[in-house]
Every structure is written in structure tokens, then in C-alpha cells.
Amino acid sequence: MSSPAQTSSVTPVSLLVDAVLVAAFFALIYSLLRSHVPSDNPDNVRLWAALGTACMSGVFWMCIQMFRVVLRAQLAAKKEQ
């Protein structure tokens, strides 16, 4: 089984797109998660909502990266046919 040529797919544009997507995801989930923090202290609500959202944003970033890898592999396989 031969592996495709190893080329870097990280470009400034892809980094910018990833940053915008993750920032938008963070803002959306943070706004949803704030109402689910069981505290009356606004500082605690902000802290725990941000910490929970940071974890989810990291998973979202990994999903974006896995999507890119799979898409690249599928396009390469389709091109070889």
C-alpha cells in the first residue's frame, strides 16, 4: 500500500479559517453554557462556562482537522480512479 506524497496542508488561510470557526463555536457554546452553570456569582458563571467551552472548542478543532484529513484522502482516492 503506497502512501500519498506528504505535503503540508497548513497555510495562513487555513489557519485563519480554523481560528474563525473555533472562535465562532466558542462564542456560541459559551452563550448557551452560561445559563447552565449552577451559581449566582457572575464570576463563577463566566469561569466555568469558559472552562467548559474551552474543552468543547478543543474537540471541535480536532474534528475540523480530522475532517480535512479524511476529505483530502477521499479526494486523492477519487483522483486516482
C-alpha positions in Angstrom: 0.0 0.0 0.0 1.6 3.2 -1.1 1.1 6.4 0.8 0.3 9.7 -0.9 3.0 12.3 -1.1 3.4 14.1 2.2 2.6 17.8 1.6 1.8 20.3 4.3 -1.8 21.5 4.1 -1.3 24.2 6.7 -1.5 27.6 5.1 -2.1 31.0 6.6 -5.6 30.9 5.0 -6.4 27.6 6.6 -5.2 28.8 10.0 -7.3 31.9 9.7 -10.4 29.8 8.7 -9.8 27.4 11.6 -9.4 30.3 14.0 -12.6 32.0 12.9 -14.6 28.7 13.0 -13.3 27.9 16.5 -13.9 31.4 17.8 -17.5 31.4 16.4 -18.0 28.0 18.0 -16.6 29.2 21.3 -18.9 32.3 21.3 -22.0 30.2 20.5 -21.4 27.4 23.1 -20.3 29.9 25.8 -23.6 31.8 25.4 -25.5 28.6 25.6 -23.5 27.2 28.5 -23.7 30.3 30.7 -27.3 29.6 31.6 -26.5 26.0 32.7 -23.9 26.9 35.4 -25.5 26.4 38.8 -24.2 29.5 40.5 -25.5 33.0 41.4 -22.0 34.5 41.3 -21.3 36.1 37.9 -17.6 35.5 38.1 -18.1 31.7 38.8 -20.6 31.6 35.9 -18.1 33.2 33.5 -15.2 31.0 34.7 -17.0 27.6 34.5 -18.8 28.5 31.3 -15.4 29.5 29.7 -13.6 26.4 31.0 -16.3 24.0 29.7 -16.5 25.8 26.4 -12.7 25.7 26.0 -12.7 21.9 26.3 -15.5 21.6 23.7 -13.8 24.1 21.4 -10.6 21.9 21.5 -12.7 18.9 20.5 -14.3 21.0 17.7 -10.8 22.0 16.5 -9.8 18.3 16.4 -13.0 17.5 14.4 -12.1 20.2 11.8 -8.6 18.7 11.4 -9.9 15.1 11.1 -12.4 16.3 8.5 -9.6 17.9 6.5 -7.5 14.7 6.6 -10.4 12.5 5.5 -11.5 14.9 2.8 -8.0 15.1 1.4 -7.7 11.3 1.4 -11.1 10.8 -0.3 -10.3 13.4 -3.0 -6.9 11.7 -3.6 -8.5 8.3 -3.9 -11.1 9.7 -6.3 -8.4 11.4 -8.4 -6.5 8.0 -8.7 -9.6 6.3 -10.2 
